[in-house]
Structures are given as C-alpha cells and as structure tokens.
C-alpha cells in the first residue's frame, strides 16, 4: 500500500473546496442579493427600509482583531501540519512493496543480479517537499494584515481630531 502522496492531498483539498467553500459562498451571495432586492423594492414603493441584520453592522475594529487572529493561527497550524506531513511522508518501501516490484522487474526481463541489487538496496518513497509548508505563509500574511489594520484603526480612533 502506498502512502498518502501529494496528488491525493491536492485532490482532497480540491474536493473540500468544491464541496464546502463554493456552496457557502454561493449561499452568502444569494442572501445578499435577496437583501438588496428587498431594499430596492422598499425604495420603489416608498416604504421605510427594512433594518439590516446585526451581521451587516459587525465590521467594528474588534472584528478585524478576531479575523486577524483566526487567519494567523490557521496559517501557523497549516504550516506546522505541512512540515509534519513532509517529515513523515518519506519513508522506506515496505518489504511487500519491494518484493512486488522485484517480481515486476523479473517479469519484464531484468537479470537475477539486478533484482538482487534492488532488494539489497531499498529505496525511499518520495514524500512531500518541505517547501510546500510555505503555503502556510499566505493565511499568516492575511492574519497579520488584519491585525495591522486593527492596530491602525485603534490608533486612529484614539487620536485627537
């Protein structure tokens, strides 16, 4: 049995995005579209505008602090996860894998000496590159941007006018 390699990991991440992230974004877009349509109809009829839900007014500076922390720690966790995955993914082939490959070599015309040499010098399975953990810098950067924005807003709010 082979390990959980990079192509399988990429497919898993892609399926996660398709299954969860895209539908969530579509639902949020539709909700905002309906809210806009409702307000436009109210304006056309001259009726008082419906009040906006509490989540629309939630962009206070504290929200940026929370978003920054969430993104920052998500990025740190992702980086640690990918480093750990890369460190553990490269390992020697099992005896079963080597015997299967030796049999395959023999069926394709390899000499007994080549098969013996293959069995005496086990190879490692390729693993994930450690550099893949740099992907974690993206959410770390977003989190730091939110935190910097929060600190700027906080300083601007306390500055005398």
Order of alpha helices (4+ residues) and beta strands (2+ residues): alpha-alpha-alpha-alpha-alpha-alpha
